[in-house]
Amino acid sequence: MDSEKRKLFETQDWEYIIKDLTYYAYSRFKFWNLLYEKGIKGYSPEEIANEAIAAVLTEKWNWNPKKADLLSYLKFHVVKGMVANLARNKEVKASDAKDIQELHHPENYSTEENLNAAQVLEMMKKQLDKESILFKLFLLVYDGAKRKEICEELDISNNEYNNLIRKLKSRIEKMNANQIFGSLKQ
């Protein structure tokens, strides 16, 4: 690893990054419908977050600081890819890990974490207020609904779904770029 990357690694807020990556891994587990199983190869979202960091540190995943900040790269490339690979792996065996099932219950989160989630939902509602279909889509995705369920619920075609998802992702990225979620980082 070159000295520039090493210096960037040393100046990161690792406590926040691990927490954020764990939440993101949890959302990817939920997206792939892996939380309702007994577990997946014994992995938990926190283990995925830690493995993602290790993969970048050992350069199994090659992060380019000029193209993306570390957290975005870890979330949208490494964690997303790792969970997708697990979900698609036909040889994955269910385990008895109860910690993954327990993550689905909000009482396992601190009051602060539940408040942050409520604030994010409120921010999303305000930002997407003029486009209620995007907010409905966001809520359905947030609740783990599948494409087919979403298309039926919103009475839209697959192509309309694809376009709305792209538009929603773009809006969320714009909100993130404008640091709308910055007040939640603690």
Phi, psi and omega in degrees: 000134181286165186294327179297313178296317181301318179296318177297321178298319184290339183261008182279153173272086188295326178300313179293317182299314180297318179298312181295318179295323179296316177298318180294317178299320177302315180295325177290321175300317180295317179303317182275006178060040181263350182281341184267358174273181178278001181134177180217109182052026179074006182279145171242163177304324179294322178294321177298316179301314180294321178294324179297316179297315180298321181296324178284319179298321180272002178064027169291327172247125187266100179279132176247106183300340180282341182261329182202149174289162187299313183299315179298317179297314180300316183289302193274352176243300189287300182299314180302316180293319181295315180292320178298319178297319177296316182295327182273348183289115183290342182267004180293131181251139178290145179241182179263018183296113181275341183297328179291316178300318183294335179298336182289343184268121184299336181293347177279352178263154178288165178301319180299317181294320178294322177295318177300316179298317179296321179295319179298315179300318179294318178298317180297318180299316180295317183291327185255013186306317183286344180238074187301331180295326177293321179292319177299317178299314178304313180297319180294317178295317179302323180278358176088017180294146178275164181308312183299316179297319181295315180299319179292314182298317183268355181056056180230160178276171177299320179295318177297321177301310180303315181295319180293321178297316178300316180295318179296315178300318180298317180296319180294318178298321178295318178297319180294319179296326178277006177058036177295327182271000184301329181292346182273346183286114179220000000 
